[in-house]
Amino acid sequence: MSNARLPMQHIREVLRLKHNVGLGIRPISRSLGLSRNTVRDYLVRAQSAGLGYPLPPDLMDAELEKRLYPVPSVPATPVRPMPDCAY
């Protein structure tokens, strides 16, 4: 099982088929040769990023990827309790 991301053109096609054509997850997955979970994941990511269809014409692939895959905020130093050596 691969966790490689699809090219942004495929993600644009998933959004087009969902919003413009009105297909469900299963027909989209069959037409693009993707798993249903992959299609669902991209639709959920797009919805949480506030993206619909049509996408803004000035939205480039790099910006689309940044919006779909935001960098998680990780604290600089995790707070962990000190181990109890006597235990």
Order of alpha helices (4+ residues) and beta strands (2+ residues): alpha-alpha-alpha-alpha
